[in-house]
Every structure is written in structure tokens, then in C-alpha cells.
Amino acid sequence: MSVQLSIPDSVIAAIRLPEKRIEQELLVELALALYSQELLSFGKARELAAMGIYEFGKLLGERGINRHYVLAELEDDLDYASGQ
């Protein structure tokens, strides 16, 4: 399934970015918004934004968006770090 959004030309024209960057920037902003509202997981949000783990995590920090980090993820990370 694929979804196409229709954005009025007047809105597109008002975005102060080069035309080549508008689509990607909108996808990043959508990914950040959906992640911050806990509507997308970290992995799916970064997939939507077409960004790597480090890059998307860094962007979250720059925007002041807290990571959704549950105890199970912490335990997985600790197991991985300890070589288990």
C-alpha cells in the first residue's frame, strides 16, 4: 500500500527550500512528527525519513524529541554490550 498526499501549490511555493529537497524534507518532518507522537517506531520513522540509525537518533536529539526506550530495549542493549 502506498499513500500519496496532495499539497496545494501555494503551500509548496511557500516552503523555503530548493524544489529538489522539498519531498525529502517533508518526509523527514512527517517521520519526526509521527515518532514524537508514538505513532511510528524508531525503525519505521527512520525508514520513512530514509536515514540511518545514528543520523536519525542525532536529529531527534537536535530537535529535543525523546527516544521511546522501554526496559526490554535496555536489556537487549545491555546483553549486546556485554557480549551475551
N, C-alpha and C positions, 0 to 999 in steps of 0.2 A: 504494500500500500504506500502510496506517495501522496503528499498534500501540497498543493500549490496555493500560495497566498496572493491575493490581489491587493497591491498597494497603489493608491492613487498617484498619478504622475506628479501632482503638486507636492505630495509628501516626498517622493523620490527626489524631486528637484530641490527640496529644502534641506536634504541631507548634505552636509558639508564634507563630502568625501569624493574622491575621484570615482567615476562611474564603475570602473573595474573592481573597486573594493567594496561597493555597497552591499552586494549579495552576501559576501563572506562576513562582513561586519555585522549585518543583520542576523545571520545565523549564530554568530558568537554571542550577541546580545540576547537572543532568544534562549540559547543554551544556558547562559548565566542566570537569566530570569527564572527559567524552569527549574534549574538546580537549586537556586536560593529559596524557592517555594516548595522544595522537596517533591517536585513533580517528575523529576528525572534523576536517576542515579548519577554518580560522578562519571562512570564509564560511558553511559549513554549521552550525557551532556557534552563530554569532551569529544565524543564521536560526532555529534551534531555540529560542534564548533570546528571539527577537523583539526584538533590539536592533540599533542602528546600529553602524557601524564604530567610531566614536570611543568610544561608550558601552561596547561590549564590550571594546575594547582597554584602556580605562581600568579596567574591572572586573578584567581579567586582571592588570594591574599591581597593583591593590589587593590581590589575592589572592596575589601573588607567583608567578603562573604565567607562565613564559617563553613568548614568542612563538616559533612554529616558523617561522623565517625562513631560507630557503635562498638560495644565491647567485643563482639565477635571479630571485628576487623582488627582491633588492637591485639587480640590474642593471636590472630593469624600473623600479624606483623612481628610480634614478639617471637613466635615459633620460627618464622623465617629468619629473623635476625640471629637467633641462637643456633641455627642450623638444624632444626628438628623437622 
